[in-house]
Amino acid sequence: MGDFNQPESKEDFLNNFQEVKPLMNSTEALYESARCLFCYDAPCITACPTEIDIPLFIRQINTNNITGASNTIYRSNWLGNICGQVCPTEVLCEGACVYNHQNVKPIEIGRLQSYATAQAIKSGQKLKKDAKKLNQSVAVVGAGPAGLSAACELSNIGYDVTILEARSMPSGLALHGVAPYKITNEQVLAEVEYLKQQFGFTIEYNHPIANSRDMAYLDDQFQAIFLGIGLGATRSLKLPGENLHGNWGAVEFIETLKISQHQLKVPQRVVVLGGGNTAMDAASECARMGAKQVILAYRKGLDQMGAYRFEYEMAKNAGVQSLWFVNPLEILGSERVEAVKFKKTRLENDKLAILDEEYTVPCDMVIRATGQSKQVNVFSLVEGIQYESDGGMSQGKLPFQTTNPKYFVAGDAFNGGLEVVNAVAEAKKAAVSIHQYLQDL
């Protein structure tokens, strides 16, 4: 395993979870920005879901126009600081950098983005344009990346926006579901507070939309409603033994770790089921929490897993071991998890075949990184919204509009679970559709 001991204090925790993309200082930013070729047809812009003018903001950093750089970023992406840190830049903007074709290290676009926006947050730099106040109000359900992006865009246009958040804190996945070595709680909350001060929207915490009465209130009080509700709990595999103590869903584990930090105790032997990015985060976190054996178990092979390769390398470097071509059959134990029983698998003509060979892996905890379910229960509260049992949505006339024209949806609730930056991009477009809808009333 990696050289991680169980953290006993906040200082230990922060030491184990040092940021993978630490904030640049001014000298680092100057030198890194000077490397950019400022491509005319920059592929990094196309690779960014929010289409930030990356060469422009890098040039602005290089000429010490940090205010201009942060404005360039925020005009395209209202969560510019969060995305600079949590985006998989290795496969998006930095992955598209022309330097990759020359075997040269790509520009550290994410860190430069965080550098500029961090200064805007610290200085309270003005973002909101002086728009005419519109005499209409919009409700946003959920204070995650999608909800915040929609709220910023709508407020910037001139609408009165109220965010209703079920939890006691923002910001959805960015706060509760992203590994702490990517971004800290303090960094997330600082940007949310900055945006709230800049745009003047209201966030009502501990305000879940739990029944038809809650939804009827929204329908009565607001002219349009944006549903940025994200995804629900980790899906069950319906394995025998899932009710044993020590069995976690990956999203729930990561959230608990993010909030509890060193107070959460991780046992010595952990099995993580799954091959996606969430599985990599959960496995890496367990290693950093002092577990002496963390096994990543996936039903297919390395080449078939859904995780980005750099995420897998990060987990491997933390000491995580891999077990390929295994299918879980049962979680064993009397009251607590004691082992996982697997069957071997193999690919036959690109189809997964489960073999007869069985074996057992002893462990003290199991984490299921098996995806999240859509919150169709919320859709069911709205009259006129057409959706499938798996959460797939029927579209209205405008982008991101539901079949009830007053309701709009974007982010993970719409796309099934992509990156934070995708939720930000979709929600901004949804806000433009809401504006068009309200102007046409």
N, C-alpha and C positions, 0 to 999 in steps of 0.2 A: 504494500500500500504506500500512498504518499506519506510524507512526514507530517501528519496532522495528528495532534492529540485532542482529546475531547475538550472543548472550550469550557472553562469554568467561570469566565467573566466576560463582560462586553468587550474588553480589550482583547481577550483571547479570540473571541468570535470575529472581531474586525481583522485581526491578524490572519486568521484562517481564510477569511473571505475578502482578501484584498482585491480591489477593483482590477478587472482585466483591461479596462480602458481608462486609466487615471487621467484626471484633468491636466491638460497641458499648462505650462507657464508661458509667458510672453515670448521668451527666447525660443522655446520649442515650436511654438506656433509660427513664429517668423521664419524659421528654417524650413519647417514642413510646408508651409504655404508657398515658399520660394521654389519648391520642387515641381509645382503644378505647371503643366504645359498650356493651361487655359485653352483647351481644345475648342475649335469653332463649333463643331458638331459633337459636343461632348457626350459620349455614351453613358457617363455617370448620371446625367440628367434623366435620360430615358429609363435607366435602371431604377430610379427612385420613384416609388408609387406616388409621392406627393410632388414630384417634378420640380424640386428645388433647383434654382440656377446655381449649381455647385461651383463652376469656374468663377462666376461673379463674386460669390461670397468669399471664396478663397483669395481672389485678387484683392478684395476689400480688406481682408485680414492682413495681407502682405503689405498694404499701404497704410496700415494702422487705423483703418476706418472700421472699427469694431461695431459702432452703432449701425453703419450701413450694412455690415455683414449680418448682424442679427436680424435687421429688418428684412433683408433678402430671404433669410431662412424662415422667419415667422410668417411672411406673406404667403408662403406655400404650405407651411406645416406649423399649426398652432402649438404643437407639443414638440418643438424643435430640440429642446434640451433632452427630454426623455428619449426621443427617438435617436438622437446622436449617440446615446449610450447603449440602448437595448436593441437597436436594429441589427440584423445580421448583415452588417456592411460588407462582410467578406464575400457574400453572394449577391449583394445588390450593387450599390454605387462603387465600392472599392473593387468588387469582383469584375466590374465593367471597365475599370481604369485601363487606359492604353498601355500603361507600364507593364501590365501582366503579359503582354505579347513580347516584351523585351527582356523577360526574366529579371525585371527590376521590381522592388517592393512598391506596391501601389500607394498612392497618397492616402494618409490616414484621415479620410474625410469625416468619419464619425467623431473623432476626437477634436478636429478643427471646428466642427459644428457645435459640439458641447462647449468648447472654449469661448466662442462668440456669444452663445445664448446664456451661458453662466454669468457673463459680465452684464448682460441686459437684465437678468433677474436681480443681480446684486444691486444695480444702480436704479432699478425701477423704471427702466426706459419705456417711453410711451409707445404703445402698439395700436390702440384703438383709433380709427379715423373719426373725424368729427362729422358723423352721419346724422341726418335728420331723424328724430325720434319717431318711430312708427307706433301708431296707437293699437298695437296688437301684441298678444303675448303667446309664447310657445313654451310648452312643458317638455323637458328632456328627462327621460327615465334612465337613470344610471349615470354615475360620475366616473366612468372609466374613460379610456382614450377616445372612444367614439362619441360618448356623451359630451365630454369636454370640448372636443373639436367642433361638434355641432353648435354647442353653446357659444363658443368664441365667434364663429362665423356669423351666427344669427344676431348676436349682440353687436358685432361690427357693422352689420347691415342696418341695425337700428331697432331690433325687436327687444321686448322685455322677456328675459329668459329665466325660468326657474328649473333647476335640476333637482330631481327627487332621487335620493340615494338610499338604498336599503341598509347599508352598513353605517358605521359611525365615522368612517374615513373614506376619502377617495383613494385611489383612482383605479378601481377595477384591477385588471390583470397587471398593470404596471406596478402597482403597490403590492398586491397580494400574490401575484403569480410569477414574478420574474426573480431569478436567483440574485441574492444580495451581492455577488461578485460582479454583477452587471450594473446594478444601480441600487443605491441605498434608499431606505424609506424617506430619509431627510431630503434627498435630492428630488424625489417625486413630489413630496408635499410642498417644497419650496416653489416648484414651477406651477403647481396648481394654485397656490396662494397668489403668486404673481399674476397669473391669468385672471383670477377672480378680481383682483384689485384693478387690473387694466380694463376689463370689460364690464364689470359691475353686475354680472349675473349672480343669482342666489343659489346656494346649495342647501337643501333641507335634508339633513342626515337622519338616519333611523326612520326613514319614510318608505317602507316597501309598498309596492303595488301588489297586494295579495289577493284581492277579490274583485268582483264586478262592481262593488260599491266604490272602491278606490278608483277604478277606471272610469266610472260614471262621473266622479268628481272632476277628473282631468278633462273629460269630454265637455263638461259644463263650464269649466273655468278658463279653458285655453282654446285658442283658435286652431292650433295644430299641436301634434304630439310626436316627438321623436323617441323611438325605442332603441336605446343603446344598452341593451340588457346583457350582452355577452352570452356566455354559455353557462350551463349548470354544472352539476357534480360529475365526478369521474364515473364513466360507465362501469357497470358491474360485468365481470366475466362469467358470472353465475357458476363459479367453482364451488365445490364443497369446501367448507372451511373459511369462507370469506367473512364469517361472523366472528372469527377468533380475534382476540386482542393482539395487536401488532400488525394488523392488516390495514394498509392505508391506500387511499386514492392519491395519485401523485399531486394533483392540484391542491388537495386538502393538506397534504404534507408540506408542500412548498409554502403555502399560505401560513401554516402554523409556525414553520421555521422562520419566516420573514418577520413575524410579529413577536414570537417568543425568544428567538435568537438562542443565546447560550442556555436558556432555561429548559429548552427541549433536549431530552436525552435520547440519543440514538444508540441502539445496542450494537454489539460487536459484529454480527453477521447479518447482512441485508441482501435480499434478492429484489431486483427491480425488473418488472415484466414490461417489455415494450422496446421499440426501436426508433422512437421519434425524439424530437428535441426536448420535450418535457421529461422523457425518460433519462436523457443525458444529464439534464439539470438535477433531477432528483438523485441520480447515482453520484454525481460529483459532489452534491451537497452532503450526502451521507458520509462520503470519504472525508470531507472537510470537517465534519462533526466528530471525527475520531473513530468511525467504524473501521475495524481491522480487515474485514473482508466484505467487499461490495461486488456482487455479481450482476451484470446486465444480461438478462436472458431474453432472447428474441427468437421467434418461430422461424425466421428466415436467416439469411446471411448478411454479412457486412455490406455487400453491394446492393442489397434490396431494402435496407433500412431507410426510413423516411428522414432521419436526422441529417442535418448538415455535417459534412465530414469534420469541419473545425470544431463543432460541438462534441463530436465523438472523441476527437483528439484531446480536448480539454478534460473530458471525463477520464480518459485513459491516463493522461498525465497526472491526474489526482490519485491514481492508483486503482481505478475501477477495472475489474476483469470482465471478460465477455464470454457468453455461452451461446453459440449460434445453433440454429436448426433444432430448437426444442419447443414443445407445445405444453403449457401447464395443464395438468389434469386435476390436481387437488392440492389444497393447502392443508398440511397435516399439523396436528396438535390437539391437546385436550382442552385447555382454556386459552393458552397463548400459542402463537405461531411457533412451530418447531422445525418445519421443513416444507419444501415444495416438491411434489411428485411431477415428473415430466415424462413425455414420450418424445422420442427422436422424430425428426421430420426430414424431408428432402424435397427438392424441386424436381418434378417430372413434367417436361414440356411446359415449363413456366407455371405449373400448378403445384400447390403444396400438397404433399402426401404425408400422412401421419403413419409412422411405422409402429411395429409392435414393441420395440425395445423401450423399456422403462428404466428410469433411475431417479434417485431422490437426492436433493441438495439440502443439507441441514442449514437452517437460518433462524434468526430471532425476530425478523421483521420482513414483511413483503410490501412492496409498493407497486400498485397497478398503474402504469402509465398507458392507459388504454383509451384515451380520448374522452371528450366530454359530450354530454347530451345537450341538445337544444332545449330552451325553456319554452316549450310549446304551451305550457300552462298559462303563460302571460298572453300569448296570442289568442288563446281560447276566451279570454276575458273581453275581447273587443269584437263587437258585432260587425260582421261584414269582411273580416280578414280571412282570406282563403289560404290555407297552408296544408302541407302534407303531414303524415304522421311522423316523418323523420325531421320535420321542421322546415322543409323547403317551402319557400314563399311564392305565391302568385303575385305578379307585379301590376301596379296601377299604370296610369298614363305617363307619369313622370319617373325619372330615375329614382330608385329607392322608395317609391311610394307603394303602399300596400293597396289591396283592393277596397279597403275603406280609405277614401282619398284624404282624410284628415290625419292619417297615421303613416309615419315613415320609419324605416328601419335600416340600419347599416352596422358595419363592424362584424364581430364574431357571430352575432345572432343572425346575420344575413349570410355571411360567407362560410360559416361552419368552423372557423378558427384558423385565421392566417396570422400575420405579424401585427404588432402594435401599429406600425406605420400604415398598413393597409386599412385598419380601422379608422385612423386619422384621416386618410385620403377619402375614403368612402363617405364618412360623416360630413366632411366639408362639402362634397358634392350633394349630399342629401339636404344640407342646409340651403343650398342654392335652389333645389327643387321645392323646398318648403316656402321659400321666398316667392317663387313663381306661382305656387298654388295660392298663397295668401293674396298676392297682387291680382289674381284672376277672380277672386271671390266677388 
